[in-house]
Amino acid sequence: MKKSTKTKILITTVTAIALILIAVAVIAILTNNSGRQPAKTEGPVAINSPKEVLTELPTAANITPDATEQNATEIPATDEVITVLPATDEPLPAETATPTLEPTVVPTPTEMPTPEPTVVPTPAATPTPEPTPTPTVPPTKAPTATPAPTKTPTPAPTKTPAPTPTKTPAPTPTKAPTATPVPPTSTPEPTPAKIEFTVANVFSDNMVIQRGEPVKIWGFAGNAAEGGKISGTFMGQSAETTIKDGEWMLVFDRSFDACKDMGNNIRIFSDDKEVVLHDVLIGDVYMVIGQSNAAYDMNAHWLFVDALDTERCPRNSDYDLPIRINYNTQNVPNTSVKRGTSQEARDLTRTNTWKIATQSNIANFSAIGYLFARNYVKLTDGSVPIGMIEIDGNGQPLGAFLCNPVAEAYKTDTYNIMKGYYVTTGVNADHGRFLYNEFMAPFSRMPMAGILWYQGESDYATKEANRYAAVFTAYVEYMRGTHNTNNKDFPVYFIEFPTMYTQPAGFTGTWAYMDVGRIRAIMGSMVTMSDNIFQVQSGDLWADKTYWNSLHPNCKYEQALRAAKIACAFNGEGGITLDNASGPIVESVTYSEDAKSATIRYKNVGDGLKTIDGSDEVRGFTSLTVTGTIMGEITGTITGPDTVEVTSTIPMNGVAYNMKTGYFFGDQMNLCNSAGIPAGAFLLSK
């Protein structure tokens, strides 16, 4: 055989062997991938490790036409490493006929631990892979005639990374903070917090709730109890509410009639706690508010009452009455707020605030407050329990009692930067607004029957007196807007200052006196400025010119009795009417064209106006200057059942009655109604 022929045969044989090996490798690849689909990617294929190096396969240029026909089937793209054996004369042993390496499988996105596949960009020089073409076989050395030293096939030299550039994976960008985001986990349901709560300290055992109004009970809770349910029961009624912003309020829709029976409890509860308010009475709740004459207590009253005078309530009286008291005084600050600032206390800092009105419990309580309650209970035969709340500010002017909006509207105080609080004006003035913000604000939502007011002595000076009526009526209207649901225009009963006497000649020692005549008359005009404001006339109740302290006269029983009768008349109880409870109250003043005469019209006249001494001349009137001071004393004449006409020699700029501090009914003034009750003081400018 010719050398060229042998060479051709050898080349053909080597080529055939190579094609057979390629075919075997392809079959192996197809067999391994028959159970899975190649991962579909919308970008470059991700390579997880430098070990996964792609080895190029032979190209069609090095394959004979016959062999190309055998590779007509498209070879799928794969991540497996393919090793190409060199041509050899020796047949391959059976066990190495298919030298396929274990494929390294690149995990598909579904096999990755992350919920979404991580797309790894390749360097810009690497084009997006298209379907893999038939690989190119690198050129092999021409075989020599010398056979291989052994029959063991020469190990297939794999193409090393050095001569052939490898596809090095680009660095895998990671998502902050980690490459593998943690799947969102559901927040475990929190352990339900205990619904702990407190009941406001304005409530306690032995309290009185207001008849005729929905029962309201409120309190507080911590943040952990937010949204929790609070329930309550009272006399067969139920209520439920939700804690919101740290507060809750139960409202029992039904209102109740008066009930003096013991044993009625209010039960307030959550799933985790219960509070019971024992022995709750239903009746009328009043506030007694004022300065020293409101603070004047039962101990002081008892000093001047004869032990045998059972009507005026001596110390050893019967106290088995449905009366409950709640004592609040400026001498025991509410420490939850800073005194004199605009901070309003949410609650009292004292607990167990309501007390049964026993002799020992009332000893330091307001005399006029307790005696008002006592007289009301007796006038109604004990059918209406009374709850009396004392708010006293000994020596304080009106500005100390005001709420923030009224104080600001009327500019009754100024903020003192050095002191760090509002300072008001008047006698003994210092802290403004504090009596409301500390002691009255906590009660602001509590329904009540009315207010008993004994204050104004510290506002007798011109500046404070001139604004008093306007400020006070605005204050009353504010309070009426916060307390009641049904009886919004609850009554206010203010005590008219009784006669006050100057020090007599020859007297030595302390003498208490304030010139309260003008403020007394100005306060009397408040009855024309707002509904349901009642004056409790006192011009006939104090006549002791020798007692050193007529600023604090011991006529609290008589003042309280008159106030209780007016309250009974207002409520339609006790068979009492305003005509036999109150004296004449001014309604209006009209002037003649020249202002030298004026007609005063009254209400509460009964069968008609009269003078207590039967005189045709009515005493006690004064004419006013343009500034509202006394111009001179004038007399009047009764011209009708409810009218009096006064005259002056010069034009009048206003008219007043009982404006002089030392006027006493029966002496310097004498006008009354058919029941003999004196007319009230007033001052009305033209």
Salt bridges, closest charged atoms under 4 A:
GLU80 OE2 - ARG36 NH2 3.08
ASP205 OD1 - HIS278 ND1 3.31
GLU247 OE2 - ARG346 NH1 3.21
GLU247 OE1 - ARG445 NH1 3.74
GLU274 OE2 - ARG267 NE 2.17
ASP284 OD1 - ARG211 NE 2.72
GLU408 OE2 - ARG433 NH1 3.13
ASP413 OD2 - ARG433 NE 2.93
ASP430 OD1 - LYS419 NZ 3.31
ASP430 OD2 - HIS431 ND1 3.29
GLU438 OE2 - ARG339 NE 2.66
GLU477 OE2 - ARG480 NH1 2.85
ASP540 OD1 - ARG562 NH1 2.97
GLU558 OE2 - ARG312 NE 2.82
GLU573 OE2 - ARG211 NH1 2.72
ASP613 OD2 - ARG619 NH2 2.83
GLU633 OE2 - LYS660 NZ 2.89
ASP642 OD2 - ARG601 NH1 3.28
